[in-house]
Amino acid sequence: MKLLLAEDDKELSNSIVRVLKFNEYDVDQAFDGQEALDYLEYVNYDLLILDVMMPKLDGISVVKRLREKGNNIPVLMLTALGDINDKVNGLDSGADDYLTKPFVIKELMARIRALVRRSDKVILETSKIGELELDKNNFEIKYKDKSERLTAKEFKLMELLIKNQNMLISTEKIMEEIWDIDSDAEINVVWVFISALRKKLQSINANYEIKAVRGVGYRLEEIKWQKN
C-alpha cells in the first residue's frame, strides 16, 4: 500500500512516516503543495495525507486541482483549523476526511485504514429513489439533469441515508458505519459531512433533504413542494 504524506513540518512528517512504515505502509514525503502535485503526476498512490497550511500551494488548492483533473485518490486532510467552516471548505474542495491537529496516532491509523478499505472496494451498481440517483461508478449524486461529485465519505453517508429513507439514523450509528470508529473520532465530523451533503442536494435542486432531530440523529425525507 503506497501513501503520499504532504506535511511541511519536517519533524512531524518524519514522526508520521516512522509510524506508517512500522505498520508496513510504503510512504513518500512532500513538504509543500507543489511538490505533492509533482509526485502525484508520476506516481499512483493509494492515499494522500495532506496538510492544509503549506508553502507554495495550500492543501485545499491541491485537492481542487486533483479533482479537476479527474484524480479520485482518497484524501485525508490534516488541519490545525478548528472552525467548522474551514473543515467544510476542505470537504467541499474534494477531500474525503479530515483530522484536526493535534491528533493521536491511533486515530490517524484508524482513519487511514477506513479510507483504504473503501478505496479497495469495486462498486458498479446505481442506487436510486425517485429521480434522485447515486452513481457508484462516477461517485456522483444526480437529480434529473444536474449532478454533483461526492467525496468517498459523502458518498458512503448518502448511501446510508438512501438505504434508510425516512428512518432516523443516530449519530453514533453513522460514526460506526462511515468511520468504523467511535470514541476516537470527533462527533461534530458528522455534522460537517451532513452540511456538505445538504449543500450538494440544494445545488442539484433535489426533492429530498436531510432532516436533523436534535440530539438524536438524521434522516432523508422527500420535499413535498419546491419553488420553481
C-alpha positions in Angstrom: 0.0 0.0 0.0 1.7 3.2 -1.2 0.9 6.6 0.5 2.0 10.2 0.0 2.3 12.4 3.0 2.4 16.2 2.3 3.3 18.0 5.5 5.7 21.0 5.8 6.6 20.4 9.4 9.5 18.1 8.8 9.7 16.9 12.4 6.0 15.9 12.4 6.3 14.4 8.9 9.2 12.2 9.9 7.4 11.0 13.0 4.3 10.1 11.0 6.4 8.3 8.4 8.1 6.2 11.1 4.7 5.1 12.3 3.4 4.3 8.8 6.5 2.3 7.9 6.3 0.4 11.1 2.8 -0.5 10.1 4.2 -1.7 6.7 3.0 1.2 4.5 5.2 2.4 1.7 5.5 6.2 2.1 6.8 9.2 0.1 7.1 12.7 1.6 6.4 16.1 0.2 7.0 19.3 2.1 4.9 21.8 0.1 1.8 21.7 -2.1 3.5 21.9 -5.4 5.9 19.1 -4.6 2.8 17.0 -3.7 1.3 17.6 -7.1 4.6 16.8 -8.8 4.7 13.4 -7.0 1.0 12.7 -7.9 1.7 13.5 -11.5 4.0 10.5 -11.9 3.2 8.0 -9.1 0.0 6.1 -8.4 -0.8 6.3 -4.7 -3.5 4.6 -2.7 -4.0 7.5 -0.3 -2.9 11.1 0.1 -2.4 12.5 3.6 -2.4 16.3 3.1 -1.7 19.2 5.5 -3.9 22.3 4.8 -1.4 25.0 5.6 1.6 24.5 3.3 4.0 26.8 1.4 3.8 27.3 -2.4 0.3 25.8 -2.6 -2.1 25.1 0.2 -3.8 21.7 0.7 -7.3 22.9 -0.4 -5.8 24.1 -3.7 -4.0 20.8 -4.2 -7.2 18.8 -3.8 -9.2 21.1 -6.1 -6.5 20.7 -8.8 -6.5 16.9 -8.4 -10.3 16.7 -8.7 -10.4 19.0 -11.7 -8.0 16.5 -13.4 -10.3 13.6 -12.5 -7.9 12.1 -9.9 -10.1 10.4 -7.3 -7.3 9.4 -4.9 -8.7 9.2 -1.3 -7.5 12.3 0.6 -7.2 12.7 4.4 -6.6 16.3 5.3 -4.6 17.3 8.4 -5.7 20.7 9.8 -5.0 22.9 12.8 -8.0 24.9 11.9 -10.8 24.3 14.4 -13.6 26.3 12.8 -16.3 24.2 11.2 -16.4 26.4 8.1 -12.8 25.7 7.5 -13.4 22.0 7.7 -16.5 22.3 5.3 -14.3 24.2 2.8 -11.8 21.3 2.9 -14.5 18.7 2.2 -16.1 20.9 -0.5 -12.8 21.0 -2.2 -12.9 17.2 -2.6 -11.2 15.8 0.5 -12.6 12.6 1.8 -11.9 13.1 5.5 -10.1 15.4 7.9 -8.2 15.1 11.2 -7.6 18.1 13.5 -4.2 18.7 15.0 -3.1 17.7 17.5 -4.2 14.1 16.9 -3.3 10.7 18.4 -1.6 8.2 16.1 -4.2 5.6 17.0 -6.9 7.8 15.3 -4.7 8.6 12.3 -4.2 4.9 11.7 -7.9 4.2 12.0 -8.8 6.9 9.5 -6.2 5.6 7.1 -7.5 2.0 7.4 -11.1 3.2 6.8 -10.2 5.2 3.6 -8.0 2.4 2.2 -10.7 -0.2 2.8 -13.2 2.0 0.9 -10.8 2.5 -2.0 -10.3 -1.3 -2.3 -13.9 -1.9 -3.0 -15.2 -2.2 -6.6 -18.5 -0.5 -6.9 -20.6 -1.0 -10.0 -24.3 -0.5 -9.4 -26.5 2.6 -9.1 -28.8 3.4 -6.2 -32.0 5.4 -6.9 -35.1 6.7 -5.1 -37.5 8.6 -7.3 -35.4 10.8 -9.6 -32.5 11.1 -7.0 -29.7 8.8 -8.2 -26.5 7.8 -6.6 -24.0 6.9 -9.3 -21.4 4.5 -7.9 -19.3 4.5 -11.0 -18.6 8.2 -11.0 -19.2 9.0 -7.3 -21.9 11.5 -8.2 -25.3 12.4 -6.8 -27.8 13.2 -9.6 -31.3 14.7 -9.9 -32.8 15.0 -13.3 -30.2 16.8 -15.5 -28.0 18.0 -12.6 -25.2 16.3 -10.7 -22.6 16.9 -8.0 -19.4 14.9 -7.4 -19.2 13.4 -3.9 -16.1 12.5 -1.8 -15.8 8.9 -0.6 -17.2 9.7 2.9 -20.0 11.8 1.5 -20.9 9.0 -0.9 -21.0 6.4 1.9 -23.1 8.7 4.1 -25.6 9.4 1.3 -25.8 5.7 0.5 -26.7 5.0 4.2 -29.3 7.7 4.2 -30.9 6.5 0.9 -31.0 2.9 2.1 -32.7 4.1 5.3 -35.0 6.7 3.7 -37.4 8.3 6.2 -35.8 6.4 9.1 -33.9 8.2 11.8 -30.3 7.2 12.0 -28.4 8.0 15.2 -25.2 10.0 15.1 -23.5 7.0 16.8 -24.7 4.7 14.1 -23.4 7.0 11.4 -20.0 7.1 13.2 -19.9 3.3 13.3 -20.9 2.8 9.7 -19.0 5.5 8.0 -15.8 5.9 10.1 -15.6 2.4 11.5 -14.6 4.1 14.8 -16.4 5.8 17.6 -14.8 7.2 20.7 -11.6 8.3 18.8 -13.4 10.5 16.3 -14.8 14.0 16.8 -18.6 13.7 17.0 -19.0 17.0 15.1 -17.5 15.4 12.0 -21.0 14.0 11.2 -22.5 17.5 11.2 -19.7 18.7 8.8 -20.5 16.0 6.3 -24.3 16.4 6.7 -23.8 20.1 6.0 -21.7 19.4 2.8 -24.4 16.9 1.6 -27.2 19.4 2.2 -25.4 22.0 0.0 -25.0 19.5 -2.8 -28.6 18.4 -2.7 -29.6 22.0 -2.9 -27.2 22.6 -5.7 -28.9 20.0 -7.9 -32.3 21.1 -6.7 -33.1 17.6 -5.5 -36.6 17.0 -4.0 -35.0 15.4 -0.9 -33.5 17.0 2.2 -31.7 15.7 5.3 -33.6 16.5 8.5 -32.0 16.6 11.9 -33.6 15.6 15.2 -31.6 17.5 17.8 -29.5 15.2 20.0 -30.8 12.1 18.2 -29.8 11.8 14.5 -30.7 12.4 10.9 -33.0 11.1 8.2 -33.5 11.7 4.5 -37.0 13.0 3.6 -38.8 13.9 0.4 -39.6 17.5 0.0 -43.4 17.8 -0.6 -43.1 21.0 -2.6 -40.4 23.1 -4.2 -40.1 26.6 -5.5 -39.8 26.8 -9.3 
